């Protein structure tokens, strides 16, 4: 496991959401203040505002990759999209889906659904592996 993946898991253990955990783990090497990373990624937890859409660990990873290698002009959009597509391809090699709902095997849109998922322990049984994968792929892609 990479050092960055360990940091991401430590954030998650401190109850930060998956997106915050991944982005904050990369903040030091990106020159991003921790508080800024945590605030920036905060709405993306639970598959974007607990809607079960794209997994927060993936959004945190894509934010980190964007900060590291993203486009700052329209001319760079295609290269940035290819980078994101490559990240998603690698993620799908290790996990069956990219949405929070599919990865958890549960809907979390309503307070009742979220509470049921929480009580089932799915956040502790699924999310750490997803966070680890997202952080490891991101680290590898930043080194390439």
DAQUICOR-V79056 format. One line per field, one symbol per residue. ss: DSSP state (a for helix, b for strand, c for the rest). phi: phi as a letter, one per 40 degrees, with the letter a starting at -180 (. if undefined). burial: I if it has 9 or more other ideal C-beta (glycine too) atoms within 8 Angstrom, else O. A space follows every 10 residues. Layout:
ss: ???
phi: ???
burial: ???
This chain:
ss: ccaaaaaaaa aaaccccaaa aaaaaaaaaa cccaaaaaaa aaaacccccc cccbcaaaaa aaaaaaaaac cccaaaaaaa aaaaaaaaaa aaaaccccba aaaacccccc aaaaaaaaaa caaaacaaaa aaaaaaaaaa aaac
phi: .ccccccccc ccccgccccd ccccccddcc gbddcccccd cdcccgggff bgcddccccc ccccccccbc cbadccdccc ccccccdccc cccbbcabcd dcccgacbcc dccccccccc gccccbddcc cdcdccccdc cccc
burial: OOOIIIIIIO IIOOOIIIII IIIIIIIOOI OIOIOIIIOO IIOIIIIIOI IIOIIIIIII IIIIIIIIOI IOOOOIOOOI OOIIOIIIOI IIOOIOOIII IIIIOIOIOO OOIIOIIIOO OIIOOIIIOI IIIIIIIIIO IIOO
